[in-house]
Amino acid sequence: MLIDAHNHLQDPRFDGDRESIVSEMKSVGIDCCIVNGTEPSDWQSVVQLANQHPTFVRASFGLHPWKIKARPADWFEQLRGFLLQFPNAGVGECGLDRWIENHDIEDQRIVFRAQLALAQELDRPCTIHCLKAWGPLMEELRQAKALPRFLLHSFGGSIETAKELVALGGCFSFSGYFLHSRKRNVVDVFRKIPSDRILLETDAPDMLPPDSHRKFGDDVRNHPANMAAVYERFFALTSVNTEQLYENTDRWWSGNNA
């Protein structure tokens, strides 16, 4: 069994063939997936998917740093409402990003800090995005009074950063995009991360893997069923098997450390 630890199945780019995509995911052994909302306007779409596929889709609601400038004044109240309505849902995708143009990192920090605290308060898993903002992110995590169970999705940081995140309790997900030859340094980092902290994701419809690992879809939209081929390659590179990855994801999500 496989778990896709992070995707955006609600994305409009999947409109029209979402059900066939879910069928293809199941056909390659994907048992369930974590679908991450990115802003209030798509949270209801995540809900619809979770209702349509109650054993396959695990819902997560968050405000992505790319979307904070357009956020409504009551975004936090809406987020709390969704999380209270769905007690098994996670928080995310949230985080910090200095890669995007005209970013306001201080505003991002305010929004991220609120979501991190809410995940801790409600005891929910938290999915974190970070691009070119490792310094601010580490400051936020170090300064937090307490941290929720958190995942650095599509982790592309250094091994030094990873070691500190491990000490803080973090998990790390690897996406098929990192199988491109130009990203081999990321594979080297994952070889040094404790195997019980590693998850695997697609980030579909983004983060396309190399052509050799795309058995589904096209060269524009990442098909989440490509996860099976990525699992095989990741095992060949790191010896971390599917059972371990499944257990890691389930433990991070549920908080069950038994």
N, C-alpha and C positions, 0 to 999 in steps of 0.2 A: 504494500500500500504506500502511496505517495501523498504528501501534503504540499500544496503550493502555499508557502508562508506569506505571500504578498502579491496581490494583483488588483486590477481595477476592472473587473468584469462588468461593472455598471457603465463604463465609458461609452459614450455615443458611437465611437468607432466600431463597437460590436453590435450596434442596432441592426436588426434584420436577420442575423444568423446566430444569435446568442445561444439558443437552445441546441443547435447542432454543435456549437463549440463545447457546450457542457457535455454532450454525448461523447464527443471525441476525447475530451479530457478523461471521462470515465473509462473509455475503451483502452486507454494506455495505462490504467491502474491508479489514476489520481482519485483518492478517496474523499478528499475535501479540499477547500481552499479558503483563504482569508481574504475577503473583499474589502478594500479600504476606501472609504469615502474621503473626499478632499475639501469639501465646502458644503455649507447648508443646502445648496440647491441640488446636490446629488445624494444626500443622505437617504431620502425616501426611495430612490432607485436601489440603493443597497438593501433597504428593508424589503422591497418587493422581491429581490433575488433570494434573500434569506427565507422569505415566506414560501416562495415557489420551490425552493430546494433546501428544506430544513435540515437535512442531514449532510448536505454537501457544502453549503455556503455558511461560513462564519463571518458575521458582520463586524465591521470596525468603523467608527465615525470620528473624523478629525478635520481640522482646518490646516491645510497645507500652506507652507510659507509662500508659495507662489500666488495664493488666493487671498491673502489677508487684506490687501488694499481694498477689495470690493466687499469685505465682510459686513453683514448687517449689524446694527447696534446691539441686537439681542442674540448674537451668535452663541455666546457662552451659555445662556439660558436654554437655547435650542439644543445645544450639545448635551447638556445635563439631562434635558428631557428625553432625548433619544436613548441615552445610556440607562436612565431609570426605567424606561419602557422595555428595554432589552437587556436584562441583567447578565446575559452571557456575552455581550458585545465588548469589543476592545476599543481603545482610544488610538486614533491615528488614521490617516497619516498626518503627522505633525513634525515640526522641526525647524531647522535654520538653514539658510541658503544665501551665500554671497556670490554665487555664480550668476544669478539672474541680474539683468540690467536694472538700474535704479532701485536697488534693494534698500530697505530700511531695516538694518539689523536690530536696532533697538526696539522697534515695533514688533519685529519677529520674535524677539526674546520675551516680550510681554505676553504675546499670544501663546508661545510655546510653554512658558512657565505656568500659565493657567491650566493648560491641558495636562502637563506633567503632574501637577498637584491634584487635578481631578482624577486622573488614573490612580494615583496613590490613595486618595480618599475613598474611592469606590472599589479598590482592589481589582483593577482591570489591567490586562496586558497593554503595553504602549508601544506603538510602532513609530520609530524616529527616522526622519530624513535629514541627511546632512551633506551639503556640498560646499566645499571651500569655507567652512565655518567651524572647524574643529576647535579652535581656541574658545570662541564664545560658547559652543556647546559644552565643552568640558567645564567651563566656569559655571554654567547653569547646573550641571549635574553635581559638581562638587559642593555647590552652595545649597542645594536642596536639603531640607530637613530630613526627608525620607524619599526613597525612590520606589516607583512601581516596578514590576517586571517589565524590562524594556528590551526592544530589539532594534539594532542598527540595521535597517534594511538596505540591501545592495551596498554593503560596507566596502568602502574604497580607501579607508584610512591606513595609517602606518601601523607596524607591529607595536611600536611604542604606545601609540594611542590605544590600540587593541588591548594591550596588557593592563592599562589603567581602567579601561571599560570592563574588562573581566573582573577586576578587583571590586568594581562598583556593582557587579551583578549582571552585566549586560550579555545579550546574545547577539549573533551576527548572521545575516543571511547573504548567501551567494546567489547571484543571478547568472543566467546563461550568457549575458553580455560580456562577462569577464573571461569567457573562453576565447575571445579574440586574442590573437597573438600579441597585440600591443598592450594587453592587460595582464601579461603573465606575472607581473609583480604582485597583483592582487591574489593570484593563486598561491604565490609564495607566502604571503601573509596568512592565508587561510590554513596552510600547512602547519603554521605555528600556533594557531588558536586552539585551545582545548576542544577536543572533538565533541564534548557534551554541550558546547555553546553554539554549535553551528546548525543553521537551518538553510533550506533552499527555497528559492522563489523564482517567479517569472517576471514580475512587474509588468505583465501584459496589460495593455497592448504596446508598452514601451520596452526598452532594453533588449533589442533583437539579438539572439545568439548568432554565431557564425553560420554560414550556409550549410555546413556539414552537420549541424545539429538542428536544422529546421526541416522537420518532416511534415509539418502542417503549416498552413497559411502561406504568406508571401513575404516579400522583402520590404514591406511597408509597415505591417502590423504584426506584432509578436503574438503568435497563437499560444495560449497557455498549455496546450497538449504537448508542446515541444519540451515540456519539463521532463518527460521520461528520458529523452535522449541526453538532456543536460545532467540528470541524475547519473546516468551510466558513465559519462565523461568525468564528472566530479569524483566518482568512486575510483576511477582509474588514476586520477591525479593525486588523490588524498587518502584513499583507503577508508574513507568514512562511508559506511553503507546505508542503504535506504532505511533499515530498521532503526538505526541510531538517529538518523535525521527525523524520522517520524516521531520517535520518542521525545527528542529534543523539542520539536515544535509543540507537541501535545503538552509537555511539561511547562513550557514557557506560557502557553495559552491558558492552561488550567490552574497553574500555580501548585500543581501536585508534584512535590519533590520526593515522593516515596519511591 
